[in-house]
Amino acid sequence: MEPNKHQKHAALARPDIGEFGRHELGFLGAPCGVIKDLAARLLPLLTPALRVAYVDADHAAGDDAADGGAGGADAILQAGAAAELTDKIHFRRLDVRRGMDKFIQPQWLHEQSLVLVNGNHFRARQQVVIIDARKPLDKKLDRLTDVQLILLSEGQAEVPAVLQAHLGDQAVPVLPLADTAAIAAWVQQWLLRHQAPLRGLVLTGGRSQRMQEDKGRLRYHQQEQQEHAAALLAPFCQDVLISCRPDQAAAVPAGLRALPDQFLDLGPLGGLLSAFRHDPNAAWLVVACDLPFLTEQTLQHLVQQRHAGRVATAFQSPDNEFPEPLITIWEPRSYPVLLQFLGLGYSCPRKVLINSDVELLAAPAPQELRNVNTPAERDAARQELGAG
């Protein structure tokens, strides 16, 4: 019997990304100059808090190349280089001869928290429509798959009938194209509404070699530490999973859900990657099982200060300037970053945070970030916590 083609590949959950990124807005309905001007007006209001990319096309360069010119390429590319990386001191530029497609585009822009797209040239998963008499919409309706906002150019007082008919009962907000501040505020609220749901992950998969017994099963609060950590996470997350080695799964207490590692022998990185393989579209609030002093108040502060536009939100270590990777909110776009570091031979989550765009917070109670890793530290912690 011929195997079903869908059974030939692993059943992987795919990241919910568009043509260029997880959060993208295509602007169309006006001349390209108007769209680029709008992007230039929005960027100063958005970029203090966000990494924003702009996607456009230079058809004049294409026409020049078709006529035998350089098409914007410098001497190195003309000589046959496949790629040229140039350090411009204040910015870097990468010129490549590779074509653009749905696989490479998100890779190029995966560090961005928002992508603004010239929708006249490229499709985007969600759209902002500009009403401009110079660009009728009747021939672009196939691109209007998920309209989020309508902008009225000067002299335009209402939404055209052809667009109203296309949208049907969908209620879409309308703003003046000239009101840059209102548009920027709408974009920020739109991103907030579309931030990833928060799921909890308790890391228990370590070998506990220094402690000489499973740290997740120690009791400091009248229950196993993995249960206590899960209870702390529960008020802030839609659910909580216990990250563990496959051989530990059967020992996870009743009422808790085990998530056995699928990336083995990688330490905490294996638990993180297994969580993102399980659900690449969630943000994971991760807590190690060896933090018995951690309280709900510190977790609440982390969640309240969450910056979903960064790779992660983490506390600064009380001992140095580095981030604490094992009490951190890892956003969905950290998944390819973690895989990239693994591909380069690094398995340290802290190294990922140090070298990524993260929101770094001062811990409101630094003493709560204290790890307990040895029998002596365990006994001292129990005495401090009144656990015997």
C-alpha beads as a LAMMPS data file, in Angstrom:
LAMMPS data file: protein, C-alpha beads

388 atoms
387 bonds

1 atom types
1 bond types

-500.0 500.0 xlo xhi
-500.0 500.0 ylo yhi
-500.0 500.0 zlo zhi

Masses

1 110.0

Atoms # bond

1 1 1 0.000 0.000 0.000
2 1 1 1.367 3.405 -0.979
3 1 1 2.056 5.348 2.222
4 1 1 0.139 8.554 2.651
5 1 1 2.474 11.434 1.820
6 1 1 1.547 13.193 5.059
7 1 1 2.905 10.218 7.029
8 1 1 6.381 10.558 5.566
9 1 1 7.325 13.553 7.721
10 1 1 7.373 14.296 11.410
11 1 1 4.174 15.904 12.698
12 1 1 5.757 19.174 13.761
13 1 1 3.819 22.170 15.040
14 1 1 4.791 25.074 12.792
15 1 1 5.403 28.631 13.945
16 1 1 2.526 30.913 13.039
17 1 1 4.410 33.401 10.898
18 1 1 3.487 35.336 7.784
19 1 1 5.487 36.158 4.679
20 1 1 8.159 38.099 6.558
21 1 1 7.554 37.702 10.285
22 1 1 5.229 36.816 13.109
23 1 1 3.809 40.342 13.217
24 1 1 3.569 42.045 9.843
25 1 1 1.361 44.700 8.302
26 1 1 1.116 45.297 4.566
27 1 1 0.229 48.875 3.541
28 1 1 -1.472 49.256 0.185
29 1 1 -3.904 51.468 -1.679
30 1 1 -1.634 54.479 -2.189
31 1 1 1.437 55.289 -4.314
32 1 1 4.685 53.750 -3.041
33 1 1 6.036 57.151 -2.011
34 1 1 3.062 57.697 0.295
35 1 1 3.578 54.295 1.921
36 1 1 7.288 54.868 2.462
37 1 1 6.587 58.328 3.886
38 1 1 4.089 56.835 6.336
39 1 1 6.650 54.224 7.442
40 1 1 9.235 56.975 7.950
41 1 1 6.765 58.929 10.078
42 1 1 5.847 55.905 12.194
43 1 1 9.344 54.595 12.871
44 1 1 10.455 57.309 15.343
45 1 1 7.351 56.575 17.433
46 1 1 7.716 52.786 17.310
47 1 1 11.423 52.068 17.412
48 1 1 12.187 53.222 20.966
49 1 1 10.429 50.052 22.135
50 1 1 10.434 47.808 19.074
51 1 1 12.708 46.398 16.406
52 1 1 10.942 47.352 13.181
53 1 1 11.821 46.362 9.615
54 1 1 10.514 47.884 6.400
55 1 1 10.146 45.817 3.220
56 1 1 10.002 47.417 -0.212
57 1 1 11.145 46.832 -3.791
58 1 1 13.302 48.955 -6.102
59 1 1 11.872 48.359 -9.535
60 1 1 14.079 51.047 -11.059
61 1 1 17.121 48.948 -10.168
62 1 1 15.489 45.908 -11.747
63 1 1 14.752 47.831 -14.905
64 1 1 18.344 49.072 -15.018
65 1 1 19.685 45.503 -14.703
66 1 1 17.324 44.326 -17.451
67 1 1 18.765 47.024 -19.706
68 1 1 22.308 45.821 -19.074
69 1 1 23.176 48.111 -16.176
70 1 1 24.493 47.246 -12.733
71 1 1 21.031 47.323 -11.178
72 1 1 22.408 48.841 -7.982
73 1 1 25.056 46.134 -7.498
74 1 1 28.594 47.290 -6.716
75 1 1 31.789 45.961 -8.254
76 1 1 32.096 42.937 -5.937
77 1 1 28.637 41.594 -6.778
78 1 1 29.188 42.373 -10.447
79 1 1 32.408 40.358 -10.269
80 1 1 30.429 37.302 -9.178
81 1 1 30.240 37.319 -5.369
82 1 1 27.156 35.521 -4.053
83 1 1 27.039 37.745 -0.973
84 1 1 28.720 40.861 0.358
85 1 1 28.596 41.917 3.996
86 1 1 29.576 45.539 4.537
87 1 1 30.149 47.161 7.915
88 1 1 28.930 50.721 7.488
89 1 1 30.006 51.483 11.098
90 1 1 26.559 52.808 12.040
91 1 1 24.727 49.967 10.309
92 1 1 25.474 46.757 8.448
93 1 1 24.332 45.872 4.938
94 1 1 24.034 42.400 3.455
95 1 1 23.677 42.112 -0.307
96 1 1 22.911 38.615 -1.565
97 1 1 22.068 37.110 -4.910
98 1 1 19.617 34.647 -3.416
99 1 1 15.970 34.973 -4.392
100 1 1 13.281 35.912 -1.904
101 1 1 10.787 33.244 -0.818
102 1 1 8.639 32.263 2.153
103 1 1 11.500 30.319 3.738
104 1 1 14.358 32.804 3.550
105 1 1 12.389 35.999 4.209
106 1 1 11.466 35.134 7.820
107 1 1 15.064 34.042 8.443
108 1 1 16.392 37.397 7.299
109 1 1 13.943 39.272 9.514
110 1 1 13.484 36.937 12.489
111 1 1 15.081 39.451 14.895
112 1 1 12.351 42.000 14.167
113 1 1 9.333 42.419 16.412
114 1 1 7.330 44.117 13.644
115 1 1 7.611 44.204 9.855
116 1 1 6.010 46.985 7.805
117 1 1 5.537 45.920 4.191
118 1 1 4.893 47.875 1.006
119 1 1 1.788 45.938 0.026
120 1 1 1.909 47.255 -3.527
121 1 1 4.863 44.937 -4.136
122 1 1 4.539 42.157 -1.569
123 1 1 1.791 40.295 0.197
124 1 1 1.508 40.402 3.962
125 1 1 -0.692 38.306 6.186
126 1 1 -2.556 41.320 7.571
127 1 1 -3.167 44.631 5.882
128 1 1 -3.648 48.348 6.389
129 1 1 -5.605 49.914 3.515
130 1 1 -4.977 53.507 2.493
131 1 1 -7.856 55.174 0.655
132 1 1 -6.276 57.225 -2.126
133 1 1 -8.002 58.207 -5.375
134 1 1 -4.780 57.548 -7.305
135 1 1 -4.801 53.841 -6.448
136 1 1 -8.268 52.264 -6.861
137 1 1 -8.744 49.117 -4.800
138 1 1 -10.949 47.109 -7.167
139 1 1 -7.929 45.286 -8.667
140 1 1 -6.289 44.592 -5.296
141 1 1 -9.144 42.921 -3.454
142 1 1 -7.427 39.525 -3.625
143 1 1 -4.667 40.958 -1.427
144 1 1 -7.102 42.144 1.226
145 1 1 -7.307 38.891 3.160
146 1 1 -7.284 40.288 6.707
147 1 1 -7.726 44.058 6.833
148 1 1 -6.883 45.514 10.245
149 1 1 -7.047 49.275 9.681
150 1 1 -8.261 51.796 7.092
151 1 1 -6.519 55.142 6.572
152 1 1 -8.215 58.046 4.812
153 1 1 -5.993 60.299 2.711
154 1 1 -6.623 64.029 2.619
155 1 1 -9.852 64.712 0.723
156 1 1 -11.239 61.201 1.387
157 1 1 -14.226 61.235 3.714
158 1 1 -15.598 57.695 3.498
159 1 1 -14.691 54.092 2.764
160 1 1 -15.364 53.204 -0.912
161 1 1 -18.336 50.957 -1.585
162 1 1 -16.147 48.308 -3.224
163 1 1 -14.136 47.961 0.011
164 1 1 -17.244 48.000 2.195
165 1 1 -18.709 45.174 0.117
166 1 1 -15.453 43.224 0.337
167 1 1 -15.268 43.563 4.131
168 1 1 -18.926 42.677 4.681
169 1 1 -19.806 42.753 8.372
170 1 1 -16.195 43.074 9.481
171 1 1 -15.748 46.147 11.692
172 1 1 -12.450 47.833 10.808
173 1 1 -11.235 51.012 12.541
174 1 1 -10.702 54.108 10.389
175 1 1 -8.094 56.838 10.999
176 1 1 -6.808 59.852 9.060
177 1 1 -3.605 59.092 7.160
178 1 1 -2.131 62.356 8.450
179 1 1 -2.571 61.431 12.140
180 1 1 0.786 59.732 12.692
181 1 1 0.464 59.594 16.485
182 1 1 -2.941 57.891 16.337
183 1 1 -1.689 55.330 13.802
184 1 1 1.391 54.566 15.914
185 1 1 -0.788 54.152 19.012
186 1 1 -3.051 51.791 17.078
187 1 1 -0.040 49.714 15.958
188 1 1 1.172 49.413 19.549
189 1 1 -2.261 48.306 20.747
190 1 1 -2.526 45.897 17.810
191 1 1 0.753 44.275 18.828
192 1 1 -0.424 44.037 22.428
193 1 1 -3.620 42.275 21.332
194 1 1 -1.618 39.854 19.206
195 1 1 1.056 38.968 21.748
196 1 1 1.546 35.274 22.296
197 1 1 -0.300 33.466 25.091
198 1 1 1.779 32.652 28.148
199 1 1 2.416 29.038 29.136
200 1 1 4.386 27.872 32.156
201 1 1 7.343 25.491 32.225
202 1 1 9.005 24.089 35.352
203 1 1 12.494 22.772 34.575
204 1 1 13.173 19.548 36.496
205 1 1 15.277 17.560 34.025
206 1 1 18.721 18.088 35.529
207 1 1 20.773 15.242 36.946
208 1 1 21.081 16.960 40.369
209 1 1 24.637 15.658 40.683
210 1 1 25.683 18.153 43.328
211 1 1 22.490 17.683 45.346
212 1 1 22.699 13.870 45.043
213 1 1 18.904 13.645 44.891
214 1 1 16.226 14.948 42.529
215 1 1 15.881 18.700 43.223
216 1 1 12.376 18.739 41.806
217 1 1 11.184 16.319 44.482
218 1 1 12.639 18.135 47.466
219 1 1 10.145 19.649 49.905
220 1 1 10.457 23.182 51.202
221 1 1 6.765 24.147 51.237
222 1 1 4.881 20.987 52.345
223 1 1 4.918 19.683 48.748
224 1 1 7.453 18.679 46.125
225 1 1 9.296 21.658 44.694
226 1 1 8.028 20.906 41.170
227 1 1 4.459 21.123 42.507
228 1 1 5.208 24.333 44.365
229 1 1 6.800 25.970 41.312
230 1 1 3.867 24.921 39.137
231 1 1 1.433 26.444 41.641
232 1 1 3.383 29.726 41.554
233 1 1 3.179 29.830 37.748
234 1 1 -0.475 28.855 37.471
235 1 1 -2.041 32.318 38.092
236 1 1 -0.072 33.818 35.204
237 1 1 -0.207 31.056 32.583
238 1 1 -2.911 29.305 30.605
239 1 1 -1.362 26.013 31.759
240 1 1 1.861 24.701 33.307
241 1 1 3.996 21.785 32.127
242 1 1 6.793 19.947 33.917
243 1 1 9.913 19.702 31.788
244 1 1 11.681 16.454 32.618
245 1 1 13.844 13.667 31.278
246 1 1 11.877 10.793 29.716
247 1 1 12.787 8.548 32.660
248 1 1 11.315 11.097 35.104
249 1 1 7.892 11.417 33.448
250 1 1 6.251 8.625 35.460
251 1 1 7.264 10.322 38.722
252 1 1 5.557 13.635 37.919
253 1 1 2.836 14.064 40.573
254 1 1 -0.792 13.503 39.697
255 1 1 -2.479 16.628 38.405
256 1 1 0.683 17.882 36.690
257 1 1 1.492 17.323 33.021
258 1 1 4.922 16.073 32.039
259 1 1 6.761 17.322 28.966
260 1 1 9.643 14.882 28.416
261 1 1 12.746 16.261 26.737
262 1 1 13.005 15.618 23.017
263 1 1 16.335 17.435 22.735
264 1 1 18.512 15.246 24.939
265 1 1 21.697 15.909 26.906
266 1 1 21.492 19.682 26.451
267 1 1 20.601 20.716 29.985
268 1 1 18.011 23.517 30.333
269 1 1 18.305 24.295 26.617
270 1 1 16.837 20.871 25.869
271 1 1 13.792 21.652 27.997
272 1 1 13.315 25.025 26.326
273 1 1 13.600 23.622 22.814
274 1 1 11.247 20.755 23.680
275 1 1 8.683 23.289 24.908
276 1 1 8.905 25.303 21.697
277 1 1 8.688 22.140 19.614
278 1 1 5.521 21.331 21.565
279 1 1 4.084 24.822 20.989
280 1 1 6.152 27.284 18.921
281 1 1 3.403 29.907 19.115
282 1 1 3.380 30.364 22.882
283 1 1 5.609 32.447 25.095
284 1 1 7.061 30.217 27.793
285 1 1 7.428 31.491 31.362
286 1 1 10.242 29.266 32.567
287 1 1 11.202 28.608 36.179
288 1 1 13.879 26.219 37.410
289 1 1 12.917 23.821 40.179
290 1 1 15.823 24.879 42.434
291 1 1 14.436 28.302 43.404
292 1 1 12.635 27.638 46.719
293 1 1 12.685 31.311 47.761
294 1 1 10.808 32.497 44.667
295 1 1 7.431 34.147 45.379
296 1 1 4.334 34.986 43.397
297 1 1 5.121 38.696 43.767
298 1 1 8.404 38.387 41.869
299 1 1 6.718 36.405 39.101
300 1 1 3.960 39.002 38.929
301 1 1 6.567 41.723 38.446
302 1 1 8.169 39.736 35.613
303 1 1 4.826 39.241 33.862
304 1 1 3.761 42.862 34.324
305 1 1 7.047 44.085 32.839
306 1 1 6.960 41.581 29.975
307 1 1 8.092 43.039 26.659
308 1 1 6.581 40.795 24.006
309 1 1 8.529 42.664 21.310
310 1 1 11.851 41.350 22.627
311 1 1 13.335 37.876 22.399
312 1 1 12.817 37.461 26.137
313 1 1 12.143 39.270 29.412
314 1 1 14.565 38.311 32.169
315 1 1 15.891 39.417 35.541
316 1 1 19.460 40.576 35.934
317 1 1 21.458 38.297 38.200
318 1 1 21.989 39.756 41.687
319 1 1 25.614 38.557 41.463
320 1 1 26.644 40.164 38.147
321 1 1 25.333 42.067 35.133
322 1 1 24.191 38.947 33.280
323 1 1 20.565 37.809 32.820
324 1 1 19.066 34.883 34.716
325 1 1 17.889 32.479 31.979
326 1 1 15.915 30.097 34.187
327 1 1 13.361 32.548 35.485
328 1 1 12.521 34.170 32.176
329 1 1 9.723 34.733 29.676
330 1 1 10.935 33.375 26.333
331 1 1 8.911 34.802 23.437
332 1 1 8.094 32.707 20.333
333 1 1 10.756 34.416 18.239
334 1 1 13.407 33.089 20.635
335 1 1 12.869 29.585 19.195
336 1 1 14.909 30.116 16.000
337 1 1 17.475 32.067 18.026
338 1 1 17.949 29.130 20.410
339 1 1 18.248 26.749 17.463
340 1 1 20.758 29.051 15.795
341 1 1 23.001 29.043 18.867
342 1 1 22.689 25.255 19.098
343 1 1 23.711 25.014 15.445
344 1 1 26.819 27.059 16.263
345 1 1 27.708 24.658 19.068
346 1 1 26.400 26.544 22.112
347 1 1 23.952 25.105 24.638
348 1 1 23.918 27.895 27.239
349 1 1 20.602 29.816 27.459
350 1 1 22.366 32.654 29.271
351 1 1 24.694 33.135 26.302
352 1 1 21.611 33.434 24.092
353 1 1 20.167 36.158 26.327
354 1 1 23.464 38.057 26.563
355 1 1 23.704 38.203 22.781
356 1 1 20.049 38.882 21.965
357 1 1 17.526 41.700 22.146
358 1 1 16.079 41.160 25.634
359 1 1 14.241 43.179 28.253
360 1 1 16.459 43.050 31.334
361 1 1 14.849 43.850 34.693
362 1 1 16.166 44.475 38.161
363 1 1 14.708 41.854 40.480
364 1 1 12.390 43.413 43.091
365 1 1 13.685 40.909 45.661
366 1 1 17.122 39.665 44.492
367 1 1 17.384 37.125 47.311
368 1 1 14.532 35.165 45.741
369 1 1 16.718 34.253 42.745
370 1 1 19.041 32.179 44.923
371 1 1 19.639 28.680 43.580
372 1 1 19.857 25.732 45.964
373 1 1 22.184 23.101 44.498
374 1 1 23.940 21.234 47.340
375 1 1 22.855 19.363 50.487
376 1 1 24.316 22.126 52.653
377 1 1 22.389 24.793 50.748
378 1 1 19.249 22.623 50.964
379 1 1 19.497 22.316 54.739
380 1 1 20.102 26.051 55.129
381 1 1 17.142 26.863 52.864
382 1 1 14.849 24.568 54.826
383 1 1 15.867 26.250 58.041
384 1 1 15.271 29.730 56.608
385 1 1 11.897 28.707 55.198
386 1 1 10.856 26.896 58.383
387 1 1 10.625 23.588 56.559
388 1 1 12.461 21.620 59.195

Bonds

1 1 1 2
2 1 2 3
3 1 3 4
4 1 4 5
5 1 5 6
6 1 6 7
7 1 7 8
8 1 8 9
9 1 9 10
10 1 10 11
11 1 11 12
12 1 12 13
13 1 13 14
14 1 14 15
15 1 15 16
16 1 16 17
17 1 17 18
18 1 18 19
19 1 19 20
20 1 20 21
21 1 21 22
22 1 22 23
23 1 23 24
24 1 24 25
25 1 25 26
26 1 26 27
27 1 27 28
28 1 28 29
29 1 29 30
30 1 30 31
31 1 31 32
32 1 32 33
33 1 33 34
34 1 34 35
35 1 35 36
36 1 36 37
37 1 37 38
38 1 38 39
39 1 39 40
40 1 40 41
41 1 41 42
42 1 42 43
43 1 43 44
44 1 44 45
45 1 45 46
46 1 46 47
47 1 47 48
48 1 48 49
49 1 49 50
50 1 50 51
51 1 51 52
52 1 52 53
53 1 53 54
54 1 54 55
55 1 55 56
56 1 56 57
57 1 57 58
58 1 58 59
59 1 59 60
60 1 60 61
61 1 61 62
62 1 62 63
63 1 63 64
64 1 64 65
65 1 65 66
66 1 66 67
67 1 67 68
68 1 68 69
69 1 69 70
70 1 70 71
71 1 71 72
72 1 72 73
73 1 73 74
74 1 74 75
75 1 75 76
76 1 76 77
77 1 77 78
78 1 78 79
79 1 79 80
80 1 80 81
81 1 81 82
82 1 82 83
83 1 83 84
84 1 84 85
85 1 85 86
86 1 86 87
87 1 87 88
88 1 88 89
89 1 89 90
90 1 90 91
91 1 91 92
92 1 92 93
93 1 93 94
94 1 94 95
95 1 95 96
96 1 96 97
97 1 97 98
98 1 98 99
99 1 99 100
100 1 100 101
101 1 101 102
102 1 102 103
103 1 103 104
104 1 104 105
105 1 105 106
106 1 106 107
107 1 107 108
108 1 108 109
109 1 109 110
110 1 110 111
111 1 111 112
112 1 112 113
113 1 113 114
114 1 114 115
115 1 115 116
116 1 116 117
117 1 117 118
118 1 118 119
119 1 119 120
120 1 120 121
121 1 121 122
122 1 122 123
123 1 123 124
124 1 124 125
125 1 125 126
126 1 126 127
127 1 127 128
128 1 128 129
129 1 129 130
130 1 130 131
131 1 131 132
132 1 132 133
133 1 133 134
134 1 134 135
135 1 135 136
136 1 136 137
137 1 137 138
138 1 138 139
139 1 139 140
140 1 140 141
141 1 141 142
142 1 142 143
143 1 143 144
144 1 144 145
145 1 145 146
146 1 146 147
147 1 147 148
148 1 148 149
149 1 149 150
150 1 150 151
151 1 151 152
152 1 152 153
153 1 153 154
154 1 154 155
155 1 155 156
156 1 156 157
157 1 157 158
158 1 158 159
159 1 159 160
160 1 160 161
161 1 161 162
162 1 162 163
163 1 163 164
164 1 164 165
165 1 165 166
166 1 166 167
167 1 167 168
168 1 168 169
169 1 169 170
170 1 170 171
171 1 171 172
172 1 172 173
173 1 173 174
174 1 174 175
175 1 175 176
176 1 176 177
177 1 177 178
178 1 178 179
179 1 179 180
180 1 180 181
181 1 181 182
182 1 182 183
183 1 183 184
184 1 184 185
185 1 185 186
186 1 186 187
187 1 187 188
188 1 188 189
189 1 189 190
190 1 190 191
191 1 191 192
192 1 192 193
193 1 193 194
194 1 194 195
195 1 195 196
196 1 196 197
197 1 197 198
198 1 198 199
199 1 199 200
200 1 200 201
201 1 201 202
202 1 202 203
203 1 203 204
204 1 204 205
205 1 205 206
206 1 206 207
207 1 207 208
208 1 208 209
209 1 209 210
210 1 210 211
211 1 211 212
212 1 212 213
213 1 213 214
214 1 214 215
215 1 215 216
216 1 216 217
217 1 217 218
218 1 218 219
219 1 219 220
220 1 220 221
221 1 221 222
222 1 222 223
223 1 223 224
224 1 224 225
225 1 225 226
226 1 226 227
227 1 227 228
228 1 228 229
229 1 229 230
230 1 230 231
231 1 231 232
232 1 232 233
233 1 233 234
234 1 234 235
235 1 235 236
236 1 236 237
237 1 237 238
238 1 238 239
239 1 239 240
240 1 240 241
241 1 241 242
242 1 242 243
243 1 243 244
244 1 244 245
245 1 245 246
246 1 246 247
247 1 247 248
248 1 248 249
249 1 249 250
250 1 250 251
251 1 251 252
252 1 252 253
253 1 253 254
254 1 254 255
255 1 255 256
256 1 256 257
257 1 257 258
258 1 258 259
259 1 259 260
260 1 260 261
261 1 261 262
262 1 262 263
263 1 263 264
264 1 264 265
265 1 265 266
266 1 266 267
267 1 267 268
268 1 268 269
269 1 269 270
270 1 270 271
271 1 271 272
272 1 272 273
273 1 273 274
274 1 274 275
275 1 275 276
276 1 276 277
277 1 277 278
278 1 278 279
279 1 279 280
280 1 280 281
281 1 281 282
282 1 282 283
283 1 283 284
284 1 284 285
285 1 285 286
286 1 286 287
287 1 287 288
288 1 288 289
289 1 289 290
290 1 290 291
291 1 291 292
292 1 292 293
293 1 293 294
294 1 294 295
295 1 295 296
296 1 296 297
297 1 297 298
298 1 298 299
299 1 299 300
300 1 300 301
301 1 301 302
302 1 302 303
303 1 303 304
304 1 304 305
305 1 305 306
306 1 306 307
307 1 307 308
308 1 308 309
309 1 309 310
310 1 310 311
311 1 311 312
312 1 312 313
313 1 313 314
314 1 314 315
315 1 315 316
316 1 316 317
317 1 317 318
318 1 318 319
319 1 319 320
320 1 320 321
321 1 321 322
322 1 322 323
323 1 323 324
324 1 324 325
325 1 325 326
326 1 326 327
327 1 327 328
328 1 328 329
329 1 329 330
330 1 330 331
331 1 331 332
332 1 332 333
333 1 333 334
334 1 334 335
335 1 335 336
336 1 336 337
337 1 337 338
338 1 338 339
339 1 339 340
340 1 340 341
341 1 341 342
342 1 342 343
343 1 343 344
344 1 344 345
345 1 345 346
346 1 346 347
347 1 347 348
348 1 348 349
349 1 349 350
350 1 350 351
351 1 351 352
352 1 352 353
353 1 353 354
354 1 354 355
355 1 355 356
356 1 356 357
357 1 357 358
358 1 358 359
359 1 359 360
360 1 360 361
361 1 361 362
362 1 362 363
363 1 363 364
364 1 364 365
365 1 365 366
366 1 366 367
367 1 367 368
368 1 368 369
369 1 369 370
370 1 370 371
371 1 371 372
372 1 372 373
373 1 373 374
374 1 374 375
375 1 375 376
376 1 376 377
377 1 377 378
378 1 378 379
379 1 379 380
380 1 380 381
381 1 381 382
382 1 382 383
383 1 383 384
384 1 384 385
385 1 385 386
386 1 386 387
387 1 387 388
